[in-house]
Amino acid sequence: MNFQRRIPLDGCANFRDLGGYASTLGGTTKWGVLFRSDSMHRLSPADGAVVTGRLGIRTAVDLRASDERERVGVLDPALGIVEHHVGTADRTMHTYENPDPELKNRSFGQLYENMIRSGGDRFAAAIEVVADPDRWPTAFFCMAGKDRTGCLAALILGMAGVDGQDIVGDYAATAPAVPFIRERSRVELPDLAHVWEKFPEDITNAPTSAMSELLDIVDDQWGGSEGFALEYGVKPQTIERLRESFLV
């Protein structure tokens, strides 16, 4: 069977399969069971036929904050996908009228560290859902499918033994979609454009340096993705099942 990394959809510009990555534990990640995406509230009827029909997705994990869901919409319940809202922050960085000035002095990788550390218990809760093969096929998403989604994808792939270079490459694969996503965000949330102007330009892109730095930080601070997950409450058996089911 021919598998496709990027799934073309009308409503999502960054919907991708996490299968096909080699693992240092042996084998490769399984195609067709875990997907990452930008916000799935935009799925068209034709997209629904692809997502629930061809891909058979049964579960979705929404990493967006409650205020984001209220402002732009939620996954259409008519799709029949079981949705889990696991907001990784009460309010997201781009909704702050006055962002913490210290954030502007941090590197992109340090911003990601702050994201997973301050929202550690929420990321752990998301991992428990995403890593459960009984819920697969599963898709997880945030607004752009880049930052919160990218961090969760990195943690999942890291626990599955995927090499750091491939994790960085998976993150950077968002780059072609960034211009479209940025313009779409300006249209949907025009009042927030000035907030993003206060941050370095690379924060709105997907530079490889950001994920490379985060992986180094995770290795240094937690001994890797597994150590991070365990510290914030992910069950050891969850990680074992992920590896058993995701690697082929």
N, C-alpha and C positions, 0 to 999 in steps of 0.2 A: 504494500500500500504506500502511496506517495503522501507524505505529510508536509504540511505547510507551516512555516514559522509565523508569518504575519497573515492574519485572516482578514481579508478585505470586507468591510461592512460599511453601510451607509452612515450610521450614527456614531461609530467608534473609529477613531483614526489610529489607535495604538493597541489593538487586540492581538495578542500573541500567545503561541503555544510554548510551554516550558520543556517540551520533550526534546530528546536527541542530544543532550549534553553528556559527555563522558564523565564518569565518576572515578575518583581515586579509590573508591571502595569496590570497584568492579562493575562492569556493565555501563549502561547509559540510562538517562532519565526517560521515562515512558512518554510517548506521544499521546495526545488526546485525552489527558486526565486533569492537567492543571493549566490554567490560562491566566494571563494578566491583561489588564485593560485600563483604558481611560473610562470615564463614567458611563455606565451602562444604562442610565436613564434615557439616553438618546436613541436607543435601539429602535429602528423602524420595523414595521410588520415583516418586511423581507428579511431583515436581520434576525428577527425572532425565529424565522423558519430555519436559518442557518444555525443559530446558537442552540436552540432546543431540539431542532430536527437533526441536521447533519452532525453537529458536535455532541448533541445529547446532554448538554449542561443541565445539571440538577440543582446545583448550589451556587450561590453568589455571596461574596463577602464584601460589604461596602465599608471602606476605610474612611470615608468622608465624615466630617463633623456634622452634628445635627443641624447647625445653621446653614451649612452648604446644601444639605438635603432639602431643607425648607425653601431655600431660595431658588434652586434650579430643578428639583424634581427627584423622583426615586424610580427604581426599577419597576416596570409595569407588572403588577401582580397577575395579570391575565396570561403572562408567559408560563406560569406554573413553576417558576424557579423558587426554591426555598431561599429566602434572603436572610442573611445575618448582618445586622448593622453593628460593626465593631469600630466605632470612631476612635482613631488613635490619639485624638486630642479633643478637648471640649470646644475649643475654637482654634482654627488653623492659622498659621502665620500670616497668610495673605488676607485674613479678615481683620487684622489688627489695624486700627486707625493710627496708632503710634507704636510701631514695632520696637521691641527692646533695642536700644542703641548698641548694646554689646553684640547683638547678632551680626551687625554690619562689619564687625571687626574679626569675625570668625571665618575660617575657610569653609568651603562648601562641605567637605567631609566632616568638619566639626559640627556644622548645622545638622547633618544627618545623624551624627552621634547624639546630639541633643534631642533629636526627634525620637530615636529608639530608646534612649535612656529615660526621658521624661514620660514617654508613653509605653514603657516596658511591659507593664501588665496587660495593656491593650494589644500590643503586638503578640504577646504570649497567647492571649485569647484568640487572636486571629490565626495563629499557627495551629492551635488545637483544632480549629474547624478545617482549615485548608489542608492540613496533613492527615485528615481522617479519610481513608480510602472508601469507607462506607458512604461518604457523601459525594464522591467523584462521579462524573466530571465536575470540577469546581472552577469558577472564575473569581478573581479578586480584583478590586479596582478602587481608585480614588478619582480626583477630578481629571488630572492629566495622564494618570497611569505612569508617572515618572518618579515622584519623590517617595511618598508613603508606599505606593505599590512597588517601587524599585527597591526600597529597603526590605520589604517583606519578601520579595522574590529572591533577593540576595541571601536572606536568612534561610529560606526554604532550600535553595540550591546548595548553600553552604552545608546544611545538615545532611544533604544527600551526597556530599563529597565531591561536588563539582569544583573544578579548579578555579582559582581566583580570576585568571585571565578570561575564562568563559563567563564568569559572573559579571565581570566588568563589560564584556562584549554584549551580554544580554541587556544590561542597563543602557549602554550607549546606543542600542538599536532603536531607542526612542527618538534619537536625534532627527531622523527624516520627518517625523510627524510634528516636531516642535513648532515650526512656523505656523502651521494650520491650527494647532491647539492654542497657541498664543492669540491668534486673531479671533478664534472662536470665543475664547475667554473674554476678550475685550467687548465682544458683542453681547455675551450673556451677562457679564458683570462689569459694565463700563465704569462704575464708581470705584472699582478697586484698582484700576490701572495706575493711579498715582501712588498707591501703596508699593507696588512692585518696582516703581522707579527709584525707590529709596535703597534698593538692594543692588549688589554687584550684578552685572549683566549675565555672568555665567549661571546664576541661580535659575534663570528662566530657560537654560539650555540643559544638555545632558553630557557634560564633559567626562571623559574617562577618569580624569584625576579625582573627581568627587567620589566615585565608587571605590577606586583604588585606595584612597585615603581611608574611607570608612572601613574597608576590609582590614587594613592594617590596624586601625583602632580597635576593631572587634577582636582581632587576634591578640593584641596587646592587653586589652582590658578584661576580656572574658575567655581568652584561649580559643576563640572561634565561635561560630554560630551556635553550636551545641551548648557551649558554656553560657552564652547569653540566654538562650531559651530556658535552660534549666534554672538559671538564677531568678528568672521572672515567673517561674511556675509551670512551665511546660513539663508534662509528665515524661519520664524516660521511655515508657512504652509507646508514647506518641511518636517519638523520634525513631524508635525501632520499627514501628509499623510503616512510617513514611519510607524508610530505607527499603524495607522488604517489598513494599507495594509499588514504589516509584522507580526502582531500579530494575532493569531487565537485561 
